[in-house]
Amino acid sequence: MKEHVTRLNEWYVPKFGPEKFRIFVGMLFLPYTGMCISFSIIGSLLSPGTIYWDRIVAIILIYFTALGISAHAADSIGSKKNKPWGNYFSNLELLILIISGLVIAYGIGIYYIIFFVPLLLPIAILEGFFLFAYNYELWNGFFHNNMWFAISWGSLPFLAGYIMQTNSLSYTALLISAVPFLISYTEIKLSRKYKVLKQTHPSESKSMELRLKIISTSTIIFTVAFLILKALQITF
């Protein structure tokens, strides 16, 4: 069974619409992109000072466009194995997605770096590096592993959110960033096993799929609840 055919049956791929639309939505890996965005929101909300809500919107847009769109489009080009979504998108179309996402993300990021949070610059540089090093499997795939994934999709988004609010970095924030690291590490480790089972033994992949659903949905639900509590200024 071709890999992209198997992936069209994923739980996060819509069951309606033209096939190319379904593949595009699937390529965004929305539950996992949602986790990454959630980490950046949590980092923002843990700011000890005033919460700047425009910056939360900005960090959401940055990670959705740069990682949700650009990074996944880059993965479709840079994968050394079979393309996970087949050849429904040409390299030119994928390149347009990569550039478009990065222009939006870095346009927003540069604005905030110049006027409000210059300390965000190192994170922006690191995330840009990982976007290409991980997805294009540079240096014989040295950065294409679970640890670097967990850093770039877990710890760094969390720290980016915190810095976006405070333009500072604390030992507490660095310590807490280990939590999104561990969650992301668990997710990618399960996801790799799930992907193999989905292609070879679909019936045996159900329990793994359930675990991935629990990890992603619980992360997103927790973030939404935390966001609402902060917005309503509810404290315990």
N, C-alpha and C positions, 0 to 999 in steps of 0.2 A: 504494500500500500504506500503510495507517495506521501511524503511527510506533510505537504501542504493540504492534502485531502484529509488526513488525520486531524490536522490542526483546525480545520474548518468545523470539526465537531466539538471543539473545546467549549467549555461552559461559559467563557467570557466572549465568545463570538456570537453576534446576533443571528437569529434564525430567519430573519427577513431581509429583503432587499437584494439587489444584484450581487453576484459573487464577488466582484471587485470591491464593492462597498464593505461587504462582510470581511474580506481579507484585510482591508485597510483598518477597520475597527479592531480586528484581531491582532494586527501588527502593533497596535498601541499598547497591548497587554494592560488594559485599563485597571484591573485589580492590583497589579503589581506597581504600575505607575502611580496609582492612588496611594499605595503604601509609601512610596518615595516622597510624594507630596505631603502625606500625613506627617512624616518625620520632620519635614521643614516647618510645618505648621506648629507641631509640638515644640520644636526648638524656639520658635517665635513666641509662643504663649508662655514659655518658662522665663521670659525676660523679667527681671526683678523690678523694672521700672514701668513707664507708660507703654501701653501697647499701641503701636501705630498700625491701624487697620489697612491703610493703603499699602503698607509694606508687606502685609500678609497676602494681599491680593497679588502684589508684584512677585513674591516668591513662588506663589502657586503658578502663575503664568510662566515664570522662568523655568521651573522644573517640568511643567507639562510640555512646553515647546521644545526645550533643549534635550530632555531625556525621553519624555513620552513620544515625541515625534522624531527628532533628529537622531537620537541614539538608536532607536529601533529601526529607523531607515538605514542607518549606518551598519547595523547588524545584518540587515538583509543583503547588503552589498559585501560586507567584509567577512562573512562566514566562510570558513575554509571547507566546510562540509556542504551538504545539500542545503539550498535556501529553504528556510522553514515555511515560507509562504509561496513557494514556486516562483514562476517568472511572470506573474500577473502585472508587476510593476517593473518597467525598464530601469536600467541604471541611471538614465537621465531623469526619470520621474523621481527616483529615490534621492538623487543628488539635489533636486529642487526642494524636496521635503527637508533634507538635511540643512541646506543653506537657509531656507525660509525659517525653520525653527530656531536656528542659531542667531539669525539676524534679529528676530523678535526677542529672544532670551537675552542676548548680549546688549541689545539696544536698551532694554529695561534695566539690566544690571549695571551698565556703564553710567546711566543717568543717576542711579542711587549711589554708585561708587564715587562719582565726582562730587555730588552735592551733600550726601548724608553719611554713607558708610564705606569709607575707603578701605577698611579692613576686610571687606568682602572680596577684594581683588584677588588675594591668594586662593580663595575657594573657587572663584570663577576660573582661574588659570588651571587649578588642579582638576576641576570637573571637565573642562574642555580637553585636557590631556587624556583623562580616563575615557572620555567619550570615543576618542579615536584609538587609543592604545588597547582598550578592552574589546571594542566591537570589530576592529580591523585585525585583531590578534597579532599586534606588532611584536617584534622581537621573539618570534616563534611562540607567540601566545603566552609570554611571561606574565602579562597582566590579566589574561583571560582565565581567571579562576575564582573560586568562591570567596577567598579572602578579599581580593581587590574589588569584587562586586559588592561585598558587604560594606567596604569602606566608602566606595563612590556612590552607592545607592542607599546607604543607611547612615553612617556616621557623618559624612560631609553634608548631606541635606539638612540634618539636624543642626549642625554647627552653623550652616549658612543661615538658617532661620533665626538662630539666636543672635548671630552677628548682625543680621539685617535689622534687628530691633535695637541692639545695644552698641554697635560698633566696638565691641570688646569681646574678649574671650576669658572665661574663668575656668579654674580647675574643676569646679562643680559641673560646668557644661561639658568639659572634656570627659569627665567620669561618666556622666549620664549618656554620652554618645555611644558608650559601649552597649547600651540596651538596643537601639536601632541596629547597631552592628550585628548583634546576636540574632535579632529577629530576621534581618536580611540574609544572614548566613544560613539560618535554618530554612528560610523560604527557597533560596537558590539551590541548596543541597537537595531538598525534597523535589523541587521543580525538575532538576536534571534526571532524577530517578523516575519521576512521573512521566517525563517526555519519552523515555525509553520504553516504559511499560505501555504507554498509550499507543505506541507504534507496533509493539510486538505482542503484548497480551492485554488488549483493551479491557477485558473483564476484570483483570487484576489491578487495574489502575484506579478503581473507584475509591478505595480507602485513602490512597495518596491524594487524589483530587479533593476529597473531603477535608483533609488536613490543610491543603493549600487554601481552600475556601475559608476555613476557620481563621487561619493566620491573617489573610488579607482583609476579610470583612471585619474581624474583631479590631484590627488596627485602625481601619477607616472609621468604624462606629465609635471607637474610643476617642478618636481625634475630633469627630463631629460633636460628640457630647462635651468634650473639653472646650471646644470652640464656643459652643452655646453657653456653657457656664461662665466662661470668661466674658463673653459679650453681655451677659446679664449681670456680671459682677457678683456672681454667687461664689462664696468661699466657705470652707469648712474649718 
